[in-house]
Amino acid sequence: MILDDLAAIVGAGHVLGREQIETRAIDFWSSDATRALGLVRPASTAEVSAILALCHARGQVVIPEGGRTNLVRGTEAEPDHILLSLERMSRIGEIAADSGWVEVEAGAVLQRLQDHAAGQELRVGLDLGARGSATIGGLLAMNAGGVQVMRYGSARAQVLGLEVVLADGTVLEHLTPYAKDNTGYDLKQLFIGSEGTLGIITRAVLRLHPQPISVQTAFLAFEEFGPIPKLLGTLSRGLAGTLSSFEVIWRDFYDLNTEEGRLRAPVRRGLPYYVLCEAEGFEPEADAARFERLIVEAMEAGAVDAAIAQSVAQRDAFWRIREDFEAEMALFSEMGDFDVSLALEDMESFGRDLARAVDEQLPGHSGLHVFGHMGDGNLHVAIGLPSKDKKPIAERIVYDLVAARRGAISAEHGIGLSKRDWLGRSRSQAEIAAMAAIKSVLDPQNILNPGKIFRAAGSAPV
Ligand SMILES: Cc1cc2nc3c(=O)[nH]c(=O)nc-3n(C[C@H](O)[C@H](O)[C@H](O)COP(=O)(O)OP(=O)(O)OC[C@H]3O[C@@H](n4cnc5c(N)ncnc54)[C@H](O)[C@@H]3O)c2cc1C
């Protein structure tokens, strides 16, 4: 029995059987019970290697999991699959404070690493709402984005070195702490964003950045979309490289979150577009003066209302308007949610065409919310569906509009099972075939998270 053989590798206490995991929810979003043969918790790279060698020899499917916070059914298993959790591999190494890097095991939770780095006045270049549960392995496997991408890039850009165990147990160790490395193919980038389908990430060397000491945050309201991309350009140039966030919010989401009894509206309600922007720097007085001057200029260049946060509490209140989904979840009992990338030039027409299509094709819907990390070209869309069975209509509406603009059907949340059948809207059949070919070389038995991103025999576009 495979569970006994796994227990011989990691110790009996670190293998859980079907009965012990079936009371556990599948992931952050699904309260359905976990279905799997069992769960194994290795404590070292050597144990991960031995587990995979065994599973490779037996043709046993393995589903890697971190904090299970992904939004795309990426850790969903079948009853005969083995789950592999990295939770016992969570060590954080000593920080190299002057050169700015740290070696960390894949099971370490992001927030622990952030706190550790903050103790040395350094910052991890990754931050997102799931920071308290998401692990470094999961974040890298998903190439996660979040609220700091404008400044530091996505997860991909944070990695200096990586250690990965291949499906047959081979260990690829390249834990280098320097930025320049032109010694052949950059293999680490193949595994970052591969959603657990090409190898198990066991350790990483991550960049750390100096922790900014000043922060300025503003909310602005606009009658028209036109001045917003211009403002982004002005702030990017004028803020001496300190612009760290530029979020756009369409009216319905702002108005919902600032309804009476909810959050206080910092700028007038009922206008078509809102921008929340933030700069973080190292010279508090000069940073504040520069920021204020540019916000005043924005008022002259098309904004119809603006407010600058005067305290940390006010800054946090501004961000809650963007990040609070309680009202939305209460309003949309059945929701279609999307995470797309578009050129800035296409965002206005996308929003307009989307609203029209939703009204026409989803009669009885309970609303449409559009907002997102505009500075990264990333919009999030939430549609209140009239009923659950209408989700494919919403998907078709959104993905057709995205494909027509050569956008990405996933900006930062990945593909998993949820978006697999729509991958052809963003990637050509030749590209998907190339991905499948890489998968078959690195995982010839198809044991690592099979069926995620694309089907084994090539994707079936809809
Ligand atoms: C409240 C909330 C806010 C979020 N905000 C954002 C956001 O702003 N931006 C964003 O990009 N994402 C966001 N996410 C989703 C984000 O993708 C995940 O939070 C994170 O990347 C997953 O980390 P995890 O440890 O939970 O991985 P899991 O969910 O456990 O796994 C994710 C995937 O990676 C694979 N995997 C896990 N560990 C490994 C490993 N060690 N080696 C190889 N494969 C592995 C799994 O098989 C799975 O396919 C958010 C999620 C939540 C719940």
The ligand as an SDF file (V2000), in Angstrom:
LIG
                    3D

 53 58  0  0  0  0  0  0  0  0999 V2000
   -7.9050   36.7220    0.0370 C   0  0  0  0  0  0  0  0  0  0  0  0
   -7.0470   36.3620   -1.1440 C   0  0  0  0  0  0  0  0  0  0  0  0
   -6.4010   37.3660   -1.8350 C   0  0  0  0  0  0  0  0  0  0  0  0
   -5.6020   37.0540   -2.9320 C   0  0  0  0  0  0  0  0  0  0  0  0
   -5.0010   38.0870   -3.5860 N   0  0  0  0  0  0  0  0  0  0  0  0
   -4.2300   37.8050   -4.6260 C   0  0  0  0  0  0  0  0  0  0  0  0
   -3.5880   38.8690   -5.3310 C   0  0  0  0  0  0  0  0  0  0  0  0
   -3.7650   40.0400   -5.0290 O   0  0  0  0  0  0  0  0  0  0  0  0
   -2.7770   38.5270   -6.3510 N   0  0  0  0  0  0  0  0  0  0  0  0
   -2.5740   37.2290   -6.7210 C   0  0  0  0  0  0  0  0  0  0  0  0
   -1.8120   36.9820   -7.6510 O   0  0  0  0  0  0  0  0  0  0  0  0
   -3.1890   36.2180   -6.0890 N   0  0  0  0  0  0  0  0  0  0  0  0
   -4.0040   36.4620   -5.0650 C   0  0  0  0  0  0  0  0  0  0  0  0
   -4.6070   35.4230   -4.4150 N   0  0  0  0  0  0  0  0  0  0  0  0
   -4.3960   34.0420   -4.9110 C   0  0  0  0  0  0  0  0  0  0  0  0
   -2.9540   33.5890   -4.8460 C   0  0  0  0  0  0  0  0  0  0  0  0
   -2.6490   32.9290   -6.0610 O   0  0  0  0  0  0  0  0  0  0  0  0
   -2.6820   32.6420   -3.7590 C   0  0  0  0  0  0  0  0  0  0  0  0
   -3.0050   33.2900   -2.5700 O   0  0  0  0  0  0  0  0  0  0  0  0
   -1.2250   32.1320   -3.6460 C   0  0  0  0  0  0  0  0  0  0  0  0
   -0.4440   32.3320   -4.7870 O   0  0  0  0  0  0  0  0  0  0  0  0
   -1.2750   30.6660   -3.4300 C   0  0  0  0  0  0  0  0  0  0  0  0
   -0.4030   30.2990   -2.3870 O   0  0  0  0  0  0  0  0  0  0  0  0
   -0.7330   28.9990   -1.5280 P   0  0  0  0  0  0  0  0  0  0  0  0
    0.4380   28.7100   -0.6680 O   0  0  0  0  0  0  0  0  0  0  0  0
   -2.0360   29.1260   -0.8550 O   0  0  0  0  0  0  0  0  0  0  0  0
   -0.7870   27.8780   -2.6630 O   0  0  0  0  0  0  0  0  0  0  0  0
   -1.9060   26.7940   -2.9360 P   0  0  0  0  0  0  0  0  0  0  0  0
   -3.2070   27.4310   -3.1380 O   0  0  0  0  0  0  0  0  0  0  0  0
   -1.8200   25.7220   -1.9250 O   0  0  0  0  0  0  0  0  0  0  0  0
   -1.3810   26.2090   -4.3220 O   0  0  0  0  0  0  0  0  0  0  0  0
   -1.3990   27.0050   -5.4590 C   0  0  0  0  0  0  0  0  0  0  0  0
   -0.8590   26.1970   -6.6480 C   0  0  0  0  0  0  0  0  0  0  0  0
    0.5190   25.9880   -6.5140 O   0  0  0  0  0  0  0  0  0  0  0  0
    0.8330   24.6000   -6.4330 C   0  0  0  0  0  0  0  0  0  0  0  0
    1.8460   24.4940   -5.3800 N   0  0  0  0  0  0  0  0  0  0  0  0
    1.7180   24.8390   -4.0730 C   0  0  0  0  0  0  0  0  0  0  0  0
    2.8960   24.6890   -3.4570 N   0  0  0  0  0  0  0  0  0  0  0  0
    3.7790   24.2590   -4.3890 C   0  0  0  0  0  0  0  0  0  0  0  0
    5.1610   23.9440   -4.3660 C   0  0  0  0  0  0  0  0  0  0  0  0
    5.8780   24.0320   -3.2540 N   0  0  0  0  0  0  0  0  0  0  0  0
    5.7380   23.5440   -5.5150 N   0  0  0  0  0  0  0  0  0  0  0  0
    5.0340   23.4450   -6.6630 C   0  0  0  0  0  0  0  0  0  0  0  0
    3.7300   23.7250   -6.7350 N   0  0  0  0  0  0  0  0  0  0  0  0
    3.1180   24.1400   -5.6160 C   0  0  0  0  0  0  0  0  0  0  0  0
   -0.4740   23.8930   -6.1370 C   0  0  0  0  0  0  0  0  0  0  0  0
   -0.5110   22.6140   -6.6920 O   0  0  0  0  0  0  0  0  0  0  0  0
   -1.4770   24.8190   -6.8080 C   0  0  0  0  0  0  0  0  0  0  0  0
   -1.5580   24.5370   -8.1750 O   0  0  0  0  0  0  0  0  0  0  0  0
   -5.4330   35.6980   -3.3420 C   0  0  0  0  0  0  0  0  0  0  0  0
   -6.0830   34.6920   -2.6280 C   0  0  0  0  0  0  0  0  0  0  0  0
   -6.8880   35.0060   -1.5530 C   0  0  0  0  0  0  0  0  0  0  0  0
   -7.5600   33.9010   -0.8200 C   0  0  0  0  0  0  0  0  0  0  0  0
  1  2  1  0
  2  3  1  0
  2 52  2  0
  3  4  2  0
  4  5  1  0
  4 50  1  0
  5  6  2  0
  6  7  1  0
  6 13  1  0
  7  8  2  0
  7  9  1  0
  9 10  1  0
 10 11  2  0
 10 12  1  0
 12 13  2  0
 13 14  1  0
 14 15  1  0
 14 50  1  0
 15 16  1  0
 16 17  1  0
 16 18  1  0
 18 19  1  0
 18 20  1  0
 20 21  1  0
 20 22  1  0
 22 23  1  0
 23 24  1  0
 24 25  2  0
 24 26  1  0
 24 27  1  0
 27 28  1  0
 28 29  2  0
 28 30  1  0
 28 31  1  0
 31 32  1  0
 32 33  1  0
 33 34  1  0
 33 48  1  0
 34 35  1  0
 35 36  1  0
 35 46  1  0
 36 37  1  0
 36 45  1  0
 37 38  2  0
 38 39  1  0
 39 40  1  0
 39 45  2  0
 40 41  1  0
 40 42  2  0
 42 43  1  0
 43 44  2  0
 44 45  1  0
 46 47  1  0
 46 48  1  0
 48 49  1  0
 50 51  2  0
 51 52  1  0
 52 53  1  0
M  END
$$$$
